[in-house]
Amino acid sequence: MKIKLDENLPRRLVKSLGRIGHDADTVPQEGLAGSDDSSVWIAAQQSGRFFVTQDLDFSDIRKFRPGSHHGLLLIRLREPSRRTLTGHIVHLFETEDVATWLGCFIVATEYKLRIRRPPVV
């Protein structure tokens, strides 16, 4: 899967996700560090990447409707240390059928994964 990691996630995730077969890059690698959310979102979509973030500005499912994008994973951990974030995200990408996440809006916590899929037509 092609993945874009927001700047609020550990950069080491690029290598960790790469080791398990994913093509990950980061917002800072693209020269977008500090850019507004709209610019970051457009860049992720133009490059066909599944976007992973902790930013609650991406939490409005009406704005980020399933099926209207390449996929969005919003990570919401109570104690989001770099180690915890890295471990949790890598675990999700190792154990879940992430190929089915394309176009989905997903919220992940320590205990639960809520997947909103595009409507079936």
Buried (B, 14 or more C-beta within 10 A) or exposed (E): BBBBBBBEBBBEBBEBBEEEEBEBBBBBBBEBEEBEEEEBBEBBBEEEBBBBBBBEEBBEBEEBBBBEBBBBBBBBBEEBEEEBBBEBBBEBBEEBEBEEBBBBBBBBEEEEEEBBBBEEE
